[in-house]
Every structure is written in C-alpha cells, then in structure tokens.
C-alpha cells in the first residue's frame, strides 16, 4: 500500500512538472508572439485553427471565421494555420504591401499537398529568376493568343455549338458544361486537340482530380484525393510530354506540307531556354488557369444575373445592339469586345462579389514592421482578397451586385485584387474575360434562365456551387 502511494505521488509530481513545463513553454511562446504586436488566438495544438479557417462558406461573404476574428481582433490578427504561426490580413494596404514585396520580404508558401501536386516546374511554386523565366513564356502565349483571330473564332464556334445543343433541354448543369467549354478552347489553342477528340474528355477528368487534390490532406494512401491528384498529374504530364516528343519528330515534315498551322506547343518546343519538364509545367499551368478560372467566372456571372433581371435585360440590350450590326452568322472581333462596356463592368463585379480566389499563401523571409504591425521572420502570411472586396469602408453596399460601380475603373481597380498583384499577378486575366464574353454573348441572345432559390457559390476554398449551377432554360423568341 505504501509502495502504491509512493508510486502515485511520484506520478502526480511528474505530471505536475510536465504541466508546468508545457505551461511555461506556452507562456514563453505567447511572450514571443507579442513581438508580432498582434492579437489573435492560436487554437488547438498542432492543427491550430486550420479547420475553422477553411470551413466552406458562401464565396460572396467572408465567412463566419473571419467575421468573428475581425470583430474581435481587428483586420489583421495572428493565428495557427496550416501547421505554423500565421498573420491573417483583411487589410487592403497590408495586402498590397505583401504582394508588391514578393521575392524581397515575402515568398510563396503553398501547402505541401498543392506543392507536391503542382511539381517544381509550376509557376505557383517557382520563385526568383526561375519564376520570371516561366512567367515570361506564359505571357508570350497570352499575347500571341489574344492577337490571333483564330482564338476568337475557336472560342465563339465552340460556344455556339454548345449553346445550340441545349435547345431540347429544359435543365442544364451549367458549371459542368462550361468547364467542358473552357477546356475545349484551351486544349485546342495549346495542343491542337479538336472539340470532337476523345482526348479532350480525358484531360478534363484528370484536371478535376488534379483540382480536388489541392485542398486535401497529403496522405499517400490509395484512393485518397491527394494520391488521385498525384496520379492525374503524372498522366497529364505524360500526355503532354508524349505530344512534345511526337511534334519534334513530325514538326518539320508537317510544316513543309502545310498539314496544320503553328500552335503554342510549337512555340514552346522551339524555346531552347527551357527543358522538357519546364515545358510540360508551363502547358499544365496554362490549361489549369484557362480552364478552371474562366469556367468559374462564367458561372458566377450567370448566377448573379439570374438574381438581377434588370441587369440581365440591360446586358442583353448591349449584345443585341452589337449583333444588329453584324452580318448573318458573322463572328465577333476584338472591336466588338471593346464596345461591350457594360458587359465588362458585369464581369468585374462578378469577380469582386464572387471571389474566385479567397486568399494567397505567403511567408515572411525577414522580420518586417508595417504601420503598427510587426511580422516575425518565418511566419505564414495570408492576404485575404475576399475581405478587401467586401470591405464596407472601401465599397458602398459591398454585398450588392452593382456593375455600375465600375464606371470609374481606375478608382475601383485600386480596391480589388481579383487577379492578385505584384510579380505573381495572374497573367491570363484578360484572356479569361475574353472567353467569358464570347460565351455570354450567345447565351443572353439565345436563352432566358432561372436558378434554384437555394443555389449559392461556395468557397471550398475554390468556388463550387451548391447545386452545380442547375439552370432552368427557355429559348428566347427572337
């Protein structure tokens, strides 16, 4: 009995010492955290507040987590996210400071799952000179594509074909359909894969698996979203690599015979400054950006217009005026695109309200003081783009879908960051908007539509739709 009593006493003493040690460590860390001069909560050990932070919510809101934390701690606060101490910024000025000092004071710091899936040769994970080299190649594709009438004709013809196929259907799963539209345009322009080629569907299926893996836990077990995404990336890489090597063997003969016109894959192949892996990474980056972002933007535009009949009517009038000046079956050109001023405003407002990208992942490479905020070296930094877009101090009635606020674009652009900023600003924004407008032109002239009353865009963290954007469609009488 005495031995048992001594055993319990020693055990209790050991536990007490352990608790005191852990407590002192937390106090020590808490004292160090004051170096950040920020308030906040660190949540549970290890996982911190990660689960609450990434909890799905309406993409046209900042979500419960941010609402509570901003109310309690202010627009900039500390937390424990994605396995490390973090600064969360809902402040426009700090966000701009972070984006403009990429490569100087901050570096990209995406989660392990995303980094593993994207690979070392992706624009998102690349840094420094290597990032600049890859981005320059992608920008050359964007500039080449925008200036080619073939791109406009390809995107418009695919739009007309897809929209025409809906005439016998009363309901369309819109978000799924427009993903097929955008992937069809991109693989055609990048890889010369025709819309009727079965390869188009295989590429789409792999990209859907690819995307799901980005927001998964990096668990390398069979059947997990992470493992499926790694496999999908390998299949996509192998497909593109095979096409590159086939082109290299056949290119000279095909060009001499005039079998096909030059596409961007030919331009990449001819670039001797990048190796095979870099060429594959560039193709996958362009496909991913052009497919997912454009499809989501198009779905958001249709969603907001369904809730705003007067705006839809105004938009339709603009497109009817442009169509009235075109010949029967005549396709649109860049001049028509530039005349669609109200349509441009609608798209910019959908980007602001819908928030395709909720936040960015960065890490402080130096200890930094900005205004009253101190960001310690090594801490993660999350600029929240959604919070700036929906900030009532920056936008009057921020939750109202009001395209007319964009009549002064120079003023409004300074208060939004839909395409990021700094050296990592998305280079394909204009190309994506061009695809959207070409599709939208034929949609508004061909159909009226309704959505379910409970439909909503959900940040997951990438935008999805509760019902997949099911549209009840009815052909217009004109």
DRENZA-688247 format. One record per residue (C-alpha): residue number from 1; residue in one letter; chain; x, y, z. Coordinates in steps of 0.05 Angstrom, whole numbers, plus 5000, padded with zeros to 4 digits. Example, Ala and Ser with C-alpha at 12.3 -4.5 7.8 and 13.67 -1.06 7.14 Angstrom:
<pts>
{pt 1, a, A, {5246, 4910, 5156}}
{pt 2, s, A, {5273, 4979, 5143}}
</pts>
This chain:
<pts>
{pt 1, x, A, {5000, 5000, 5000}}
{pt 2, x, A, {5058, 5047, 5018}}
{pt 3, x, A, {5093, 5029, 4952}}
{pt 4, x, A, {5029, 5044, 4914}}
{pt 5, x, A, {5022, 5111, 4950}}
{pt 6, x, A, {5094, 5130, 4934}}
{pt 7, x, A, {5082, 5109, 4861}}
{pt 8, x, A, {5021, 5154, 4855}}
{pt 9, x, A, {5057, 5211, 4890}}
{pt 10, x, A, {5116, 5207, 4843}}
{pt 11, x, A, {5068, 5201, 4784}}
{pt 12, x, A, {5030, 5262, 4806}}
{pt 13, x, A, {5095, 5301, 4816}}
{pt 14, x, A, {5118, 5281, 4746}}
{pt 15, x, A, {5052, 5303, 4714}}
{pt 16, x, A, {5054, 5368, 4753}}
{pt 17, x, A, {5125, 5382, 4729}}
{pt 18, x, A, {5105, 5365, 4657}}
{pt 19, x, A, {5044, 5410, 4660}}
{pt 20, x, A, {5086, 5467, 4689}}
{pt 21, x, A, {5138, 5457, 4634}}
{pt 22, x, A, {5086, 5457, 4579}}
{pt 23, x, A, {5052, 5517, 4610}}
{pt 24, x, A, {5117, 5556, 4615}}
{pt 25, x, A, {5132, 5540, 4543}}
{pt 26, x, A, {5064, 5566, 4521}}
{pt 27, x, A, {5076, 5629, 4563}}
{pt 28, x, A, {5145, 5635, 4531}}
{pt 29, x, A, {5116, 5628, 4462}}
{pt 30, x, A, {5060, 5675, 4480}}
{pt 31, x, A, {5111, 5726, 4502}}
{pt 32, x, A, {5148, 5717, 4436}}
{pt 33, x, A, {5082, 5724, 4399}}
{pt 34, x, A, {5075, 5794, 4429}}
{pt 35, x, A, {5134, 5810, 4384}}
{pt 36, x, A, {5083, 5808, 4328}}
{pt 37, x, A, {5044, 5864, 4365}}
{pt 38, x, A, {4980, 5829, 4343}}
{pt 39, x, A, {4921, 5799, 4378}}
{pt 40, x, A, {4891, 5732, 4360}}
{pt 41, x, A, {4882, 5660, 4382}}
{pt 42, x, A, {4926, 5601, 4365}}
{pt 43, x, A, {4872, 5547, 4373}}
{pt 44, x, A, {4887, 5474, 4386}}
{pt 45, x, A, {4957, 5445, 4390}}
{pt 46, x, A, {4985, 5425, 4321}}
{pt 47, x, A, {4923, 5438, 4279}}
{pt 48, x, A, {4911, 5508, 4308}}
{pt 49, x, A, {4850, 5540, 4275}}
{pt 50, x, A, {4861, 5509, 4207}}
{pt 51, x, A, {4795, 5470, 4203}}
{pt 52, x, A, {4753, 5531, 4222}}
{pt 53, x, A, {4792, 5576, 4175}}
{pt 54, x, A, {4780, 5530, 4115}}
{pt 55, x, A, {4708, 5513, 4132}}
{pt 56, x, A, {4665, 5522, 4069}}
{pt 57, x, A, {4623, 5584, 4065}}
{pt 58, x, A, {4589, 5628, 4013}}
{pt 59, x, A, {4642, 5658, 3968}}
{pt 60, x, A, {4603, 5724, 3966}}
{pt 61, x, A, {4616, 5731, 4041}}
{pt 62, x, A, {4679, 5729, 4084}}
{pt 63, x, A, {4652, 5670, 4125}}
{pt 64, x, A, {4639, 5662, 4200}}
{pt 65, x, A, {4712, 5651, 4219}}
{pt 66, x, A, {4735, 5717, 4191}}
{pt 67, x, A, {4673, 5754, 4214}}
{pt 68, x, A, {4686, 5733, 4286}}
{pt 69, x, A, {4761, 5744, 4286}}
{pt 70, x, A, {4758, 5812, 4251}}
{pt 71, x, A, {4704, 5834, 4300}}
{pt 72, x, A, {4745, 5811, 4360}}
{pt 73, x, A, {4817, 5826, 4339}}
{pt 74, x, A, {4815, 5875, 4280}}
{pt 75, x, A, {4830, 5868, 4206}}
{pt 76, x, A, {4899, 5838, 4219}}
{pt 77, x, A, {4907, 5783, 4270}}
{pt 78, x, A, {4951, 5723, 4288}}
{pt 79, x, A, {4932, 5650, 4286}}
{pt 80, x, A, {4959, 5580, 4278}}
{pt 81, x, A, {4944, 5556, 4207}}
{pt 82, x, A, {4969, 5501, 4162}}
{pt 83, x, A, {5020, 5477, 4213}}
{pt 84, x, A, {5051, 5543, 4232}}
{pt 85, x, A, {5043, 5612, 4263}}
{pt 86, x, A, {5007, 5659, 4216}}
{pt 87, x, A, {4986, 5730, 4204}}
{pt 88, x, A, {4917, 5737, 4172}}
{pt 89, x, A, {4907, 5803, 4136}}
{pt 90, x, A, {4840, 5832, 4116}}
{pt 91, x, A, {4872, 5900, 4107}}
{pt 92, x, A, {4879, 5927, 4037}}
{pt 93, x, A, {4943, 5966, 4049}}
{pt 94, x, A, {4979, 5908, 4083}}
{pt 95, x, A, {4956, 5860, 4028}}
{pt 96, x, A, {4984, 5906, 3974}}
{pt 97, x, A, {5049, 5913, 4013}}
{pt 98, x, A, {5056, 5837, 4016}}
{pt 99, x, A, {5041, 5828, 3941}}
{pt 100, x, A, {5088, 5884, 3920}}
{pt 101, x, A, {5145, 5856, 3961}}
{pt 102, x, A, {5143, 5786, 3933}}
{pt 103, x, A, {5214, 5759, 3928}}
{pt 104, x, A, {5241, 5815, 3973}}
{pt 105, x, A, {5206, 5807, 4040}}
{pt 106, x, A, {5157, 5751, 4025}}
{pt 107, x, A, {5157, 5685, 3988}}
{pt 108, x, A, {5103, 5639, 3962}}
{pt 109, x, A, {5087, 5585, 4014}}
{pt 110, x, A, {5033, 5538, 3988}}
{pt 111, x, A, {5011, 5476, 4027}}
{pt 112, x, A, {5050, 5412, 4018}}
{pt 113, x, A, {4993, 5378, 3980}}
{pt 114, x, A, {4990, 5434, 3929}}
{pt 115, x, A, {5065, 5437, 3922}}
{pt 116, x, A, {5071, 5362, 3912}}
{pt 117, x, A, {5016, 5360, 3860}}
{pt 118, x, A, {5039, 5421, 3821}}
{pt 119, x, A, {5112, 5399, 3820}}
{pt 120, x, A, {5175, 5440, 3819}}
{pt 121, x, A, {5163, 5469, 3749}}
{pt 122, x, A, {5097, 5503, 3763}}
{pt 123, x, A, {5091, 5579, 3762}}
{pt 124, x, A, {5056, 5576, 3830}}
{pt 125, x, A, {5113, 5541, 3866}}
{pt 126, x, A, {5171, 5572, 3827}}
{pt 127, x, A, {5210, 5631, 3857}}
{pt 128, x, A, {5261, 5683, 3836}}
{pt 129, x, A, {5293, 5681, 3767}}
{pt 130, x, A, {5261, 5613, 3752}}
{pt 131, x, A, {5192, 5643, 3765}}
{pt 132, x, A, {5207, 5702, 3719}}
{pt 133, x, A, {5230, 5655, 3664}}
{pt 134, x, A, {5167, 5613, 3666}}
{pt 135, x, A, {5122, 5673, 3671}}
{pt 136, x, A, {5154, 5706, 3610}}
{pt 137, x, A, {5138, 5644, 3569}}
{pt 138, x, A, {5066, 5644, 3593}}
{pt 139, x, A, {5058, 5718, 3578}}
{pt 140, x, A, {5083, 5706, 3508}}
{pt 141, x, A, {5027, 5655, 3499}}
{pt 142, x, A, {4975, 5704, 3526}}
{pt 143, x, A, {4999, 5759, 3480}}
{pt 144, x, A, {5003, 5714, 3419}}
{pt 145, x, A, {4934, 5684, 3432}}
{pt 146, x, A, {4898, 5750, 3444}}
{pt 147, x, A, {4924, 5777, 3378}}
{pt 148, x, A, {4902, 5716, 3337}}
{pt 149, x, A, {4833, 5718, 3304}}
{pt 150, x, A, {4836, 5641, 3307}}
{pt 151, x, A, {4828, 5643, 3382}}
{pt 152, x, A, {4766, 5686, 3379}}
{pt 153, x, A, {4736, 5643, 3324}}
{pt 154, x, A, {4752, 5578, 3361}}
{pt 155, x, A, {4721, 5602, 3427}}
{pt 156, x, A, {4660, 5631, 3393}}
{pt 157, x, A, {4647, 5570, 3349}}
{pt 158, x, A, {4652, 5523, 3409}}
{pt 159, x, A, {4604, 5570, 3447}}
{pt 160, x, A, {4553, 5568, 3390}}
{pt 161, x, A, {4558, 5493, 3384}}
{pt 162, x, A, {4549, 5480, 3459}}
{pt 163, x, A, {4493, 5531, 3469}}
{pt 164, x, A, {4457, 5504, 3407}}
{pt 165, x, A, {4459, 5433, 3436}}
{pt 166, x, A, {4416, 5456, 3495}}
{pt 167, x, A, {4353, 5472, 3454}}
{pt 168, x, A, {4318, 5407, 3470}}
{pt 169, x, A, {4337, 5410, 3544}}
{pt 170, x, A, {4299, 5446, 3598}}
{pt 171, x, A, {4353, 5440, 3651}}
{pt 172, x, A, {4429, 5448, 3644}}
{pt 173, x, A, {4483, 5432, 3695}}
{pt 174, x, A, {4517, 5497, 3676}}
{pt 175, x, A, {4582, 5495, 3716}}
{pt 176, x, A, {4598, 5426, 3689}}
{pt 177, x, A, {4581, 5446, 3617}}
{pt 178, x, A, {4624, 5509, 3617}}
{pt 179, x, A, {4683, 5471, 3644}}
{pt 180, x, A, {4678, 5429, 3581}}
{pt 181, x, A, {4675, 5493, 3541}}
{pt 182, x, A, {4737, 5524, 3571}}
{pt 183, x, A, {4779, 5460, 3569}}
{pt 184, x, A, {4758, 5451, 3496}}
{pt 185, x, A, {4782, 5521, 3479}}
{pt 186, x, A, {4848, 5514, 3516}}
{pt 187, x, A, {4869, 5445, 3491}}
{pt 188, x, A, {4852, 5468, 3420}}
{pt 189, x, A, {4895, 5530, 3425}}
{pt 190, x, A, {4952, 5498, 3463}}
{pt 191, x, A, {4954, 5427, 3435}}
{pt 192, x, A, {4911, 5429, 3372}}
{pt 193, x, A, {4863, 5378, 3403}}
{pt 194, x, A, {4796, 5386, 3367}}
{pt 195, x, A, {4730, 5391, 3405}}
{pt 196, x, A, {4708, 5323, 3378}}
{pt 197, x, A, {4772, 5288, 3400}}
{pt 198, x, A, {4760, 5240, 3459}}
{pt 199, x, A, {4827, 5263, 3489}}
{pt 200, x, A, {4791, 5327, 3509}}
{pt 201, x, A, {4747, 5289, 3559}}
{pt 202, x, A, {4806, 5250, 3589}}
{pt 203, x, A, {4843, 5316, 3600}}
{pt 204, x, A, {4782, 5346, 3635}}
{pt 205, x, A, {4773, 5286, 3681}}
{pt 206, x, A, {4846, 5288, 3701}}
{pt 207, x, A, {4842, 5363, 3715}}
{pt 208, x, A, {4782, 5353, 3760}}
{pt 209, x, A, {4821, 5302, 3801}}
{pt 210, x, A, {4881, 5349, 3799}}
{pt 211, x, A, {4839, 5406, 3830}}
{pt 212, x, A, {4809, 5363, 3885}}
{pt 213, x, A, {4878, 5344, 3910}}
{pt 214, x, A, {4898, 5416, 3923}}
{pt 215, x, A, {4852, 5421, 3983}}
{pt 216, x, A, {4866, 5351, 4011}}
{pt 217, x, A, {4910, 5325, 4066}}
{pt 218, x, A, {4976, 5299, 4038}}
{pt 219, x, A, {4961, 5226, 4056}}
{pt 220, x, A, {4998, 5180, 4007}}
{pt 221, x, A, {4948, 5123, 4011}}
{pt 222, x, A, {4909, 5090, 3953}}
{pt 223, x, A, {4843, 5124, 3938}}
{pt 224, x, A, {4856, 5190, 3974}}
{pt 225, x, A, {4844, 5256, 3937}}
{pt 226, x, A, {4919, 5271, 3946}}
{pt 227, x, A, {4941, 5205, 3914}}
{pt 228, x, A, {4890, 5211, 3858}}
{pt 229, x, A, {4914, 5281, 3843}}
{pt 230, x, A, {4987, 5259, 3840}}
{pt 231, x, A, {4968, 5204, 3792}}
{pt 232, x, A, {4926, 5252, 3749}}
{pt 233, x, A, {4984, 5300, 3745}}
{pt 234, x, A, {5030, 5243, 3722}}
{pt 235, x, A, {4980, 5223, 3668}}
{pt 236, x, A, {4973, 5295, 3644}}
{pt 237, x, A, {5048, 5305, 3645}}
{pt 238, x, A, {5059, 5240, 3606}}
{pt 239, x, A, {5007, 5260, 3554}}
{pt 240, x, A, {5038, 5329, 3543}}
{pt 241, x, A, {5109, 5301, 3542}}
{pt 242, x, A, {5088, 5249, 3491}}
{pt 243, x, A, {5058, 5303, 3447}}
{pt 244, x, A, {5120, 5346, 3452}}
{pt 245, x, A, {5166, 5290, 3430}}
{pt 246, x, A, {5118, 5269, 3374}}
{pt 247, x, A, {5117, 5341, 3350}}
{pt 248, x, A, {5193, 5344, 3350}}
{pt 249, x, A, {5195, 5283, 3305}}
{pt 250, x, A, {5140, 5305, 3258}}
{pt 251, x, A, {5145, 5381, 3261}}
{pt 252, x, A, {5190, 5394, 3201}}
{pt 253, x, A, {5152, 5348, 3154}}
{pt 254, x, A, {5083, 5374, 3175}}
{pt 255, x, A, {5102, 5446, 3168}}
{pt 256, x, A, {5131, 5435, 3099}}
{pt 257, x, A, {5068, 5400, 3076}}
{pt 258, x, A, {5023, 5452, 3109}}
{pt 259, x, A, {4984, 5398, 3146}}
{pt 260, x, A, {4969, 5444, 3205}}
{pt 261, x, A, {4981, 5514, 3230}}
{pt 262, x, A, {5030, 5531, 3284}}
{pt 263, x, A, {5002, 5529, 3355}}
{pt 264, x, A, {5032, 5548, 3422}}
{pt 265, x, A, {5061, 5479, 3434}}
{pt 266, x, A, {5105, 5492, 3373}}
{pt 267, x, A, {5127, 5558, 3404}}
{pt 268, x, A, {5145, 5523, 3470}}
{pt 269, x, A, {5182, 5467, 3433}}
{pt 270, x, A, {5224, 5519, 3396}}
{pt 271, x, A, {5245, 5553, 3462}}
{pt 272, x, A, {5314, 5526, 3477}}
{pt 273, x, A, {5319, 5562, 3544}}
{pt 274, x, A, {5270, 5513, 3579}}
{pt 275, x, A, {5277, 5438, 3588}}
{pt 276, x, A, {5224, 5384, 3578}}
{pt 277, x, A, {5198, 5386, 3649}}
{pt 278, x, A, {5192, 5461, 3647}}
{pt 279, x, A, {5154, 5457, 3580}}
{pt 280, x, A, {5105, 5407, 3610}}
{pt 281, x, A, {5096, 5450, 3672}}
{pt 282, x, A, {5080, 5512, 3630}}
{pt 283, x, A, {5028, 5475, 3589}}
{pt 284, x, A, {4994, 5448, 3651}}
{pt 285, x, A, {4994, 5517, 3685}}
{pt 286, x, A, {4961, 5550, 3625}}
{pt 287, x, A, {4910, 5494, 3618}}
{pt 288, x, A, {4893, 5498, 3692}}
{pt 289, x, A, {4886, 5573, 3694}}
{pt 290, x, A, {4848, 5579, 3629}}
{pt 291, x, A, {4801, 5522, 3645}}
{pt 292, x, A, {4782, 5528, 3719}}
{pt 293, x, A, {4784, 5603, 3729}}
{pt 294, x, A, {4746, 5621, 3666}}
{pt 295, x, A, {4692, 5569, 3678}}
{pt 296, x, A, {4681, 5593, 3749}}
{pt 297, x, A, {4678, 5666, 3728}}
{pt 298, x, A, {4627, 5649, 3674}}
{pt 299, x, A, {4584, 5611, 3725}}
{pt 300, x, A, {4588, 5669, 3774}}
{pt 301, x, A, {4565, 5719, 3721}}
{pt 302, x, A, {4505, 5675, 3703}}
{pt 303, x, A, {4489, 5665, 3777}}
{pt 304, x, A, {4488, 5740, 3794}}
{pt 305, x, A, {4449, 5757, 3731}}
{pt 306, x, A, {4396, 5706, 3748}}
{pt 307, x, A, {4385, 5744, 3813}}
{pt 308, x, A, {4384, 5812, 3777}}
{pt 309, x, A, {4332, 5811, 3719}}
{pt 310, x, A, {4340, 5886, 3705}}
{pt 311, x, A, {4415, 5879, 3697}}
{pt 312, x, A, {4406, 5818, 3652}}
{pt 313, x, A, {4358, 5859, 3609}}
{pt 314, x, A, {4409, 5916, 3604}}
{pt 315, x, A, {4464, 5867, 3585}}
{pt 316, x, A, {4421, 5835, 3532}}
{pt 317, x, A, {4407, 5903, 3501}}
{pt 318, x, A, {4481, 5916, 3494}}
{pt 319, x, A, {4492, 5849, 3459}}
{pt 320, x, A, {4431, 5858, 3414}}
{pt 321, x, A, {4459, 5926, 3392}}
{pt 322, x, A, {4525, 5893, 3373}}
{pt 323, x, A, {4492, 5834, 3338}}
{pt 324, x, A, {4448, 5882, 3298}}
{pt 325, x, A, {4510, 5910, 3264}}
{pt 326, x, A, {4537, 5841, 3245}}
{pt 327, x, A, {4520, 5801, 3184}}
{pt 328, x, A, {4482, 5735, 3190}}
{pt 329, x, A, {4529, 5685, 3222}}
{pt 330, x, A, {4586, 5736, 3226}}
{pt 331, x, A, {4632, 5723, 3285}}
{pt 332, x, A, {4655, 5775, 3336}}
{pt 333, x, A, {4721, 5811, 3334}}
{pt 334, x, A, {4764, 5850, 3384}}
{pt 335, x, A, {4729, 5915, 3366}}
{pt 336, x, A, {4662, 5884, 3386}}
{pt 337, x, A, {4694, 5861, 3451}}
{pt 338, x, A, {4719, 5930, 3467}}
{pt 339, x, A, {4650, 5960, 3455}}
{pt 340, x, A, {4618, 5916, 3509}}
{pt 341, x, A, {4629, 5966, 3564}}
{pt 342, x, A, {4571, 5945, 3609}}
{pt 343, x, A, {4589, 5872, 3600}}
{pt 344, x, A, {4660, 5888, 3623}}
{pt 345, x, A, {4630, 5920, 3685}}
{pt 346, x, A, {4587, 5859, 3699}}
{pt 347, x, A, {4648, 5813, 3695}}
{pt 348, x, A, {4690, 5857, 3741}}
{pt 349, x, A, {4633, 5860, 3792}}
{pt 350, x, A, {4625, 5784, 3789}}
{pt 351, x, A, {4699, 5778, 3804}}
{pt 352, x, A, {4692, 5825, 3863}}
{pt 353, x, A, {4629, 5793, 3892}}
{pt 354, x, A, {4643, 5720, 3875}}
{pt 355, x, A, {4716, 5716, 3896}}
{pt 356, x, A, {4746, 5661, 3854}}
{pt 357, x, A, {4809, 5665, 3896}}
{pt 358, x, A, {4796, 5675, 3970}}
{pt 359, x, A, {4868, 5684, 3994}}
{pt 360, x, A, {4941, 5677, 3978}}
{pt 361, x, A, {4995, 5637, 4015}}
{pt 362, x, A, {5059, 5674, 4033}}
{pt 363, x, A, {5115, 5670, 4085}}
{pt 364, x, A, {5157, 5727, 4114}}
{pt 365, x, A, {5230, 5718, 4096}}
{pt 366, x, A, {5250, 5776, 4141}}
{pt 367, x, A, {5224, 5807, 4205}}
{pt 368, x, A, {5180, 5864, 4180}}
{pt 369, x, A, {5147, 5924, 4210}}
{pt 370, x, A, {5088, 5954, 4171}}
{pt 371, x, A, {5050, 6011, 4205}}
{pt 372, x, A, {5035, 5984, 4275}}
{pt 373, x, A, {5042, 5912, 4254}}
{pt 374, x, A, {5105, 5870, 4265}}
{pt 375, x, A, {5110, 5805, 4225}}
{pt 376, x, A, {5164, 5758, 4251}}
{pt 377, x, A, {5210, 5723, 4202}}
{pt 378, x, A, {5185, 5653, 4184}}
{pt 379, x, A, {5112, 5667, 4199}}
{pt 380, x, A, {5060, 5649, 4147}}
{pt 381, x, A, {5021, 5708, 4118}}
{pt 382, x, A, {4951, 5701, 4088}}
{pt 383, x, A, {4927, 5762, 4049}}
{pt 384, x, A, {4851, 5753, 4046}}
{pt 385, x, A, {4827, 5780, 3978}}
{pt 386, x, A, {4753, 5768, 3995}}
{pt 387, x, A, {4756, 5813, 4055}}
{pt 388, x, A, {4782, 5872, 4014}}
{pt 389, x, A, {4728, 5860, 3960}}
{pt 390, x, A, {4673, 5861, 4012}}
{pt 391, x, A, {4700, 5916, 4058}}
{pt 392, x, A, {4646, 5968, 4071}}
{pt 393, x, A, {4699, 6021, 4082}}
{pt 394, x, A, {4723, 6011, 4010}}
{pt 395, x, A, {4658, 5994, 3974}}
{pt 396, x, A, {4589, 6024, 3984}}
{pt 397, x, A, {4539, 5969, 3998}}
{pt 398, x, A, {4593, 5916, 3985}}
{pt 399, x, A, {4545, 5857, 3985}}
{pt 400, x, A, {4503, 5887, 3930}}
{pt 401, x, A, {4517, 5864, 3859}}
{pt 402, x, A, {4524, 5931, 3825}}
{pt 403, x, A, {4564, 5933, 3760}}
{pt 404, x, A, {4555, 6009, 3755}}
{pt 405, x, A, {4607, 6019, 3810}}
{pt 406, x, A, {4658, 6001, 3755}}
{pt 407, x, A, {4643, 6060, 3711}}
{pt 408, x, A, {4705, 6091, 3742}}
{pt 409, x, A, {4751, 6031, 3732}}
{pt 410, x, A, {4815, 6068, 3752}}
{pt 411, x, A, {4786, 6084, 3820}}
{pt 412, x, A, {4753, 6016, 3833}}
{pt 413, x, A, {4813, 5974, 3809}}
{pt 414, x, A, {4854, 6001, 3867}}
{pt 415, x, A, {4805, 5970, 3916}}
{pt 416, x, A, {4804, 5900, 3886}}
{pt 417, x, A, {4854, 5844, 3875}}
{pt 418, x, A, {4816, 5792, 3836}}
{pt 419, x, A, {4878, 5772, 3797}}
{pt 420, x, A, {4928, 5781, 3854}}
{pt 421, x, A, {4983, 5832, 3847}}
{pt 422, x, A, {5057, 5845, 3843}}
{pt 423, x, A, {5102, 5796, 3806}}
{pt 424, x, A, {5052, 5739, 3817}}
{pt 425, x, A, {4992, 5775, 3787}}
{pt 426, x, A, {4954, 5726, 3742}}
{pt 427, x, A, {4978, 5740, 3671}}
{pt 428, x, A, {4917, 5709, 3638}}
{pt 429, x, A, {4862, 5753, 3666}}
{pt 430, x, A, {4844, 5787, 3600}}
{pt 431, x, A, {4845, 5722, 3562}}
{pt 432, x, A, {4796, 5692, 3612}}
{pt 433, x, A, {4749, 5751, 3607}}
{pt 434, x, A, {4751, 5746, 3532}}
{pt 435, x, A, {4728, 5673, 3534}}
{pt 436, x, A, {4672, 5691, 3582}}
{pt 437, x, A, {4646, 5748, 3539}}
{pt 438, x, A, {4645, 5707, 3476}}
{pt 439, x, A, {4603, 5653, 3510}}
{pt 440, x, A, {4559, 5703, 3546}}
{pt 441, x, A, {4542, 5739, 3481}}
{pt 442, x, A, {4508, 5678, 3451}}
{pt 443, x, A, {4478, 5656, 3517}}
{pt 444, x, A, {4440, 5721, 3531}}
{pt 445, x, A, {4415, 5723, 3459}}
{pt 446, x, A, {4392, 5651, 3459}}
{pt 447, x, A, {4361, 5637, 3528}}
{pt 448, x, A, {4326, 5662, 3590}}
{pt 449, x, A, {4345, 5624, 3654}}
{pt 450, x, A, {4328, 5613, 3726}}
{pt 451, x, A, {4366, 5582, 3784}}
{pt 452, x, A, {4342, 5546, 3846}}
{pt 453, x, A, {4326, 5593, 3904}}
{pt 454, x, A, {4378, 5560, 3949}}
{pt 455, x, A, {4434, 5560, 3898}}
{pt 456, x, A, {4498, 5595, 3921}}
{pt 457, x, A, {4573, 5598, 3905}}
{pt 458, x, A, {4613, 5564, 3959}}
{pt 459, x, A, {4687, 5577, 3976}}
{pt 460, x, A, {4714, 5507, 3987}}
{pt 461, x, A, {4765, 5542, 3984}}
{pt 462, x, A, {4758, 5542, 3908}}
{pt 463, x, A, {4689, 5563, 3885}}
{pt 464, x, A, {4638, 5508, 3875}}
{pt 465, x, A, {4562, 5513, 3871}}
{pt 466, x, A, {4513, 5481, 3919}}
{pt 467, x, A, {4472, 5451, 3862}}
{pt 468, x, A, {4525, 5453, 3807}}
{pt 469, x, A, {4491, 5515, 3779}}
{pt 470, x, A, {4430, 5479, 3751}}
{pt 471, x, A, {4396, 5526, 3702}}
{pt 472, x, A, {4324, 5521, 3680}}
{pt 473, x, A, {4330, 5548, 3609}}
{pt 474, x, A, {4279, 5573, 3558}}
{pt 475, x, A, {4297, 5595, 3487}}
{pt 476, x, A, {4284, 5669, 3472}}
{pt 477, x, A, {4232, 5685, 3420}}
{pt 478, x, A, {4280, 5726, 3377}}
</pts>
